[in-house]
Amino acid sequence: SGSCGIPHQKTSHHLFTNDENVVEMSCGTFWMLSLLLPLDHIQAMLSRGILVPFGKQRYIAISMGAVVSCIGLPIVALTIFLTDLKVAGMYICYLSYCCLLVIAFALRIWKLNLEEEISAAAVRVRESTVEEEMGSEKRKS
C-alpha cells in the first residue's frame, strides 16, 4: 500500500510522478480541493446566474476586487511566504476567497427587491427591443 492508503499500481497519483513528496502533498491537500470545487461553483452561480441577470455587475466587480486585494492577497502572503504551508496555503487562500464571495453575493441577493428588479429587467428588454428595431429599419433604408 502506498500513499493515501492506496496501492501504488492502481493510483492516478503516480500518473505524472513517482516522487513520494509530491504524492503526499497532493493527498494532503485533496480534501481542500474537494471543498473548493462546490464553493467555487456556488459563487459563480450566484454571481453569473442571479446577480448578472439583475444588472448587478458593478457589485460583483467591487466585491471581487475588495475580496482579492484586501483579503486574498494578505492571506496568500501569510500562508505561502510566512508559513510552511506551501500548496495548502494556496488552497486556504482560495477557499477563504470563495467563502467570502458566496457570503457577499448571498447577502446582496437576499437584499434584492424582486418586484423592482423584474420591472427594471422588463424596461431593459423593451429598450433593447426598440433599439434593435430602429437598427434594422436603418439597415433597410
C-alpha positions in Angstrom: 0.0 0.0 0.0 1.3 3.4 -1.0 0.4 7.0 -0.2 -3.1 7.7 1.0 -3.5 4.0 1.8 -4.0 3.2 -1.9 -1.7 0.6 -3.7 0.8 2.4 -6.0 0.0 0.5 -9.1 -3.7 1.5 -9.1 -3.4 5.2 -8.2 -3.6 8.1 -10.5 -1.2 9.9 -8.1 1.7 8.3 -9.8 0.5 9.0 -13.3 2.7 12.1 -13.5 5.3 11.5 -10.9 6.9 8.8 -8.7 8.2 11.4 -6.2 6.6 10.5 -2.9 6.8 14.1 -1.6 4.6 15.3 -4.5 2.2 12.4 -4.0 1.9 13.0 -0.2 1.4 16.8 -0.8 -1.5 16.0 -3.3 -3.0 13.6 -0.9 -2.7 16.0 2.0 -4.5 18.8 0.1 -7.1 16.8 -1.8 -9.7 17.4 0.9 -9.3 21.2 0.3 -9.9 20.8 -3.4 -13.0 18.8 -2.6 -14.3 21.7 -0.6 -13.2 24.3 -3.1 -15.0 22.9 -6.2 -18.6 23.2 -4.9 -17.9 26.6 -3.3 -16.4 27.9 -6.5 -19.4 26.8 -8.5 -21.8 28.3 -5.9 -20.2 31.7 -6.1 -20.1 31.5 -9.9 -23.8 30.5 -10.0 -24.8 33.3 -7.5 -22.8 36.0 -9.5 -23.4 35.0 -13.1 -26.6 33.1 -12.6 -28.5 35.6 -10.4 -26.7 38.9 -10.0 -25.7 39.5 -13.6 -29.2 39.0 -15.0 -30.4 41.6 -12.4 -27.8 44.0 -13.7 -25.6 43.9 -10.6 -22.2 43.6 -12.4 -20.8 46.7 -10.6 -21.5 45.0 -7.2 -19.8 41.8 -8.5 -16.7 43.7 -9.7 -16.4 45.7 -6.5 -16.9 42.6 -4.3 -14.4 40.6 -6.2 -11.8 43.4 -6.2 -12.2 44.1 -2.5 -12.1 40.4 -1.5 -9.0 39.7 -3.7 -7.0 42.8 -2.8 -8.0 43.3 0.9 -8.3 39.7 2.0 -7.0 37.3 -0.6 -3.5 38.8 -1.1 -2.8 39.2 2.6 -3.8 35.5 3.1 -1.6 34.5 0.3 1.3 36.4 1.8 0.8 34.9 5.2 0.1 31.3 4.2 2.6 30.9 1.4 5.5 33.2 2.2 5.5 33.4 6.0 4.4 29.9 6.9 5.4 26.4 5.9 2.0 25.6 4.3 3.1 25.8 0.7 0.4 24.3 -1.5 -2.0 24.1 1.4 -1.6 27.9 1.9 -2.7 28.4 -1.7 -5.8 26.3 -1.1 -6.6 28.0 2.2 -6.5 31.4 0.3 -8.7 30.3 -2.5 -11.2 28.6 0.0 -11.4 31.8 2.0 -11.8 33.9 -1.2 -14.7 31.6 -2.4 -16.4 31.6 1.0 -16.3 35.4 1.3 -17.7 35.8 -2.2 -20.5 33.3 -1.5 -21.4 35.3 1.6 -21.2 38.7 -0.2 -23.3 37.5 -3.1 -25.8 35.8 -1.0 -26.3 38.9 1.1 -26.8 41.0 -2.0 -29.3 38.6 -3.4 -31.1 38.5 -0.1 -31.5 42.3 -0.2 -32.9 42.3 -3.8 -36.4 43.6 -4.2 -37.7 41.1 -6.7 -40.6 43.2 -8.0 -38.4 46.2 -8.7 -35.8 44.1 -10.3 -38.3 42.4 -12.6 -39.7 45.8 -13.6 -36.3 47.1 -14.3 -35.5 44.0 -16.4 -38.7 44.5 -18.4 -37.7 48.1 -19.1 -34.2 47.0 -20.3 -35.7 44.4 -22.6 -38.2 46.9 -24.0 -35.4 49.4 -24.6 -33.1 46.9 -26.3 -36.0 45.7 -28.5 -36.7 49.3 -29.6 -33.0 49.8 -30.4 -32.9 46.6 -32.4 -36.0 47.6 -34.4 -34.5 51.1 -35.1 -31.3 49.5 -36.2 -33.0 47.1 -38.6 -35.1 49.9 -40.1 -31.9 51.9 -40.7 -30.3 48.9 -42.5 -33.4 48.6 -44.7 -33.3 52.2 -45.9 
